[in-house]
């Protein structure tokens, strides 16, 4: 191709920009509950996310990438002009990244999945043809945006209700916290290990059976629980601190647990949402290499690495704005409430990542936080903030589509010299 190096360079730059936007917006959502509950400082949250988001994106980011790349549009209609798909994917990356930059500046927790899907549908409908969009697939993805917050909300509701029944609403909550929290830590370790083993390690050549994965995940959960118990034993308990709030010491124990759930949420988010940045990049690289539009293309290691690095940079440089919105303004979070929300959201994202369904971490986490709020009573939720968040979700889809259309015609005007279409 005449402009191959330009295409690859722009794909890498825009892919990094999009990944940065994911880090600034969606990763901030993922870590906001830990920061809002004061279990982690912003600096600690960035460090945790840097390690586990990177690991999730790099080790387990392949499955969902194929869904985003292949499932939304039928690109076979432009086999004679593969450059058009390159312009479209470049436009989608730049459009979604631009919208995420705007939203992050405003502190709006929007969906990166909304952004990239809206952008791809926008350019495809105008640049290729309305019939090229797999509307049933788009409908399935849209349905997941409703299902995921409901699923995480129900999970968070029941997890927090179990915390209330087993620990908070008992005669001796501190003793029961020491008794039951290790089992919650085991659940976090088990889930984190299971997603890594069942799909993540295929990228490094290790492909275990389902049974083997469950056994190793179980052992990993036991090890995680042992570490957690050791840390909990070292917590300094001061009965005088319970004078004003009887759960002060109990929440210290849940603070330890939230560190584990933050790691799980960061890994789960990285495994799922890196697809939004690397999927279009992989499509562009495939076309440049082969000269044809393919429904299947291998995902090069450097592409996953690009996405993983961009996500970490985005959180470190800009993520604090969205953290404040999600972590402090929807409902008042304590470590026990934040734990329930994070474990529910992480479980939902892991399930989606394992099945290849691209969900929105934003929707999932907000749903989980709402589930915890409902468990305490509807009055515990700031409905005005929730309304504003949902309005920002609605705006995101058309914003991504309109920007992508503009950028598509810009790139087509710059590079295209083929036959009129």
Buried (B, 14 or more C-beta within 10 A) or exposed (E): BEBEEBBBEBBBBBBBBBBBBBBBBBBBBBBBBBBBBBBBEBEBBBEBBBBBBBBBBBBBBBBBBBBBBBBBBBBEBBEEBBBBBBBBBBBBBBBBBBBBBEBBEEBBBBBBBBBBBBBBBBBBBBBBBEEBBBEEBBEBBBEBBEBBBBBBBBBBBBBBBEBBEBBBEBEEBBEBBBEBBBEBBBBBBBBBBBBBBBBBBBBEEEEBEEEEBBEBBBEBBEEBBBBBBEBBEEEEEEEEBBEEEEBBBBBBBBBBBBBBBBBBBBBBBBBBBBBBBBBBBBBBBBBBBEEEBBEEBEBBEEBBBBBBBBBBBBBBEBBBBBBBBBBBBBBBBBBBBBBBBBBBBBBBBBBBBBEBBBBBBBBBBBBBBBBBBBBBEEEBBBEEBBEBBEEBBEBBBEBBBBBBBBBBBBBBEEBBEEEEE
